[in-house]
Amino acid sequence: MVTPLSDMVKPLSDIGAAVIGSGFIGTVHVEALRRLGVTVHGILGSTSERAASRATQLGVPRAYVSLDELLADDRVDVVHVTSPNQLHYPQVKAILAAGRHVVCEKPLAVTSAESAELVRIAAASDRITAVNYNIRFYPLNQHLHGAVRDGALGDIRLVTGRYFQDWLFLDTDWNWRLDPEQGGTLRAFGDIGTHWVDLITFITSQKVTSVLAELVTAIPVRQQPSGPVETFSQERSADTIPRAMSTEDIALLLLRFDNGARGSVAISQVSPGRKNSLQYEVDGSAAAAAWDSETPDHLWIGHRDRPNEILQRSPALMNATGSAAASLPGGHVEGFGDTFHALFRAIYGAVSAGQLPEHPTFASFADGHQEMLLGDAVLRSAREGRWIDVEESAA
Ligand SMILES: NC(=O)c1ccc[n+]([C@@H]2O[C@H](COP(=O)([O-])OP(=O)(O)OC[C@H]3O[C@@H](n4cnc5c(N)ncnc54)[C@H](O)[C@@H]3O)[C@@H](O)[C@H]2O)c1
């Protein structure tokens, strides 16, 4: 019999985790969990040799040889899924069937049919489930979410922004994300665009209802190395195979939100010099706010009738939502790795309490599914050259 969630209350120090995938982001998960005081009992990789070598490097005691072996380890309460996208659906299904909590990397799945099924299974599972949209957990983004909810910007009218990277700029840049079988039919939008939309949806509490999209494949043929390549790795194999590209390097979107607000965003993985630059501006009927992920401790607040302000991240200056996500005093800049710590603190708070908080600020599987439905609309809009309404979630 499966133990009800409410009977699973335990202190943080007694909660055990395991991480699937030990590449770029799996490593960030392991480090953030350790900082939180959660024991990482083991990792699972693409091969047992690779997992064993990564476990040694990371100081994790065990490398599992299979998901079955991981799920047979009864010290593991929560499983983090940081494998390539196409593995999220089968792995999450197996983890929930084994009665464990799940933190799944974005995107939740590679199709909306899969993500809809995961929403249903998660709802029936009585377990804590979350999608790892970590950018919400820069403390100033949590602060702005609370400030917008409290009316600080007035009615939201316009949201604009971009998410630019340059790590896929060369035709010799390669990663599994370029293969639609592993990454999904949408690439720049699925990989980073959904981060931007999730963040904006979270900050404004407004869903995207329709989209007009243009998708551009700037590099139609890429050179695939004959060996494996880790994300953001600089190593290049001399032997390559030319591969025709079907996924987009650039996505341009016009958006309509459910309160009538309008938006636009440009997404690119081929913008030279932009390593990981997410920016947004939210314009309301009372004030505006703007943020840049490369200067994450500063939030610009725009006014019509008085000087503009810069709010510097500080637990002493932010509202309660913002302060709850901060760990360091103002002036001690918090960055990418800290967002994982803040996000896991919120998720593991729920695991430890045996219940979700009244207003969770982390992304649910329903939020992850919403991004997949938006992706369907983006793809259809780009193919048909017209506005497409985002399907209402039936899950
Ligand atoms: N939230 C974020 O900011 C963020 C950032 C980067 C990546 N991601 C997401 O994390 C996931 C991983 O991306 P990455 O950049 O770390 O990729 P990566 O290629 O660096 O790492 C992927 C890992 O998965 C492992 N793997 C492959 N097949 C496996 C299998 N069958 N079973 C277990 N492990 C397997 C690989 O060995 C590797 O360790 C993706 O879904 C990506 O979208 C999220």
The ligand as a Tripos MOL2 file, in Angstrom:
@<TRIPOS>MOLECULE
LIG
   44    48     1     0     0
SMALL
NO_CHARGES

@<TRIPOS>ATOM
      1 N1         16.8220   24.5670  -15.4320 N.am      1 LIG1
      2 C1         17.8630   24.9050  -16.1580 C.2       1 LIG1
      3 O1         18.3630   26.0150  -16.0900 O.2       1 LIG1
      4 C2         18.4960   23.8880  -17.0820 C.ar      1 LIG1
      5 C3         19.7650   24.1170  -17.6020 C.ar      1 LIG1
      6 C4         20.3410   23.1280  -18.3970 C.ar      1 LIG1
      7 C5         19.6330   21.9760  -18.7000 C.ar      1 LIG1
      8 N2         18.3820   21.8030  -18.2310 N.ar      1 LIG1
      9 C6         17.6190   20.5820  -18.5560 C.3       1 LIG1
     10 O2         18.2840   19.4810  -17.9150 O.3       1 LIG1
     11 C7         18.3030   18.3280  -18.7690 C.3       1 LIG1
     12 C8         19.7440   17.8990  -18.9820 C.3       1 LIG1
     13 O3         20.4510   18.9240  -19.6600 O.3       1 LIG1
     14 P1         22.0470   19.0730  -19.5160 P.3       1 LIG1
     15 O4         22.3390   20.3760  -20.1310 O.co2     1 LIG1
     16 O5         22.4740   18.7970  -18.1360 O.co2     1 LIG1
     17 O6         22.5410   17.9000  -20.4930 O.3       1 LIG1
     18 P2         23.9000   17.1020  -20.4200 P.3       1 LIG1
     19 O7         24.0600   16.4660  -21.7620 O.co2     1 LIG1
     20 O8         24.9950   17.9540  -19.9020 O.co2     1 LIG1
     21 O9         23.6100   15.9690  -19.3350 O.3       1 LIG1
     22 C9         22.6430   14.9500  -19.5600 C.3       1 LIG1
     23 C10        22.9540   13.7860  -18.6310 C.3       1 LIG1
     24 O10        21.9860   12.7550  -18.8100 O.3       1 LIG1
     25 C11        22.6560   11.5040  -18.8090 C.3       1 LIG1
     26 N3         21.8650   10.5030  -19.5010 N.ar      1 LIG1
     27 C12        21.7370   10.2830  -20.8410 C.ar      1 LIG1
     28 N4         20.9660    9.2010  -21.0530 N.ar      1 LIG1
     29 C13        20.6030    8.7470  -19.8190 C.ar      1 LIG1
     30 C14        19.8280    7.6440  -19.3830 C.ar      1 LIG1
     31 N5         19.2660    6.7930  -20.2620 N.pl3     1 LIG1
     32 N6         19.6390    7.4560  -18.0580 N.ar      1 LIG1
     33 C15        20.2160    8.2910  -17.1800 C.ar      1 LIG1
     34 N7         20.9770    9.3430  -17.5320 N.ar      1 LIG1
     35 C16        21.1670    9.5570  -18.8440 C.ar      1 LIG1
     36 C17        23.9810   11.7910  -19.4990 C.3       1 LIG1
     37 O11        24.9410   10.8130  -19.1730 O.3       1 LIG1
     38 C18        24.3240   13.1550  -18.8930 C.3       1 LIG1
     39 O12        24.9660   12.9820  -17.6470 O.3       1 LIG1
     40 C19        17.5370   18.7460  -20.0170 C.3       1 LIG1
     41 O13        16.2110   18.3280  -19.9200 O.3       1 LIG1
     42 C20        17.6140   20.2660  -20.0310 C.3       1 LIG1
     43 O14        16.5160   20.8730  -20.6820 O.3       1 LIG1
     44 C21        17.8120   22.7380  -17.4110 C.ar      1 LIG1
@<TRIPOS>BOND
     1     1     2 1
     2     2     3 2
     3     2     4 1
     4     4     5 ar
     5     4    44 ar
     6     5     6 ar
     7     6     7 ar
     8     7     8 ar
     9     8     9 1
    10     8    44 ar
    11     9    10 1
    12     9    42 1
    13    10    11 1
    14    11    12 1
    15    11    40 1
    16    12    13 1
    17    13    14 1
    18    14    15 2
    19    14    16 1
    20    14    17 1
    21    17    18 1
    22    18    19 2
    23    18    20 1
    24    18    21 1
    25    21    22 1
    26    22    23 1
    27    23    24 1
    28    23    38 1
    29    24    25 1
    30    25    26 1
    31    25    36 1
    32    26    27 ar
    33    26    35 ar
    34    27    28 ar
    35    28    29 ar
    36    29    30 ar
    37    29    35 ar
    38    30    31 1
    39    30    32 ar
    40    32    33 ar
    41    33    34 ar
    42    34    35 ar
    43    36    37 1
    44    36    38 1
    45    38    39 1
    46    40    41 1
    47    40    42 1
    48    42    43 1
@<TRIPOS>SUBSTRUCTURE
     1 LIG1         1 GROUP 0 **** ****
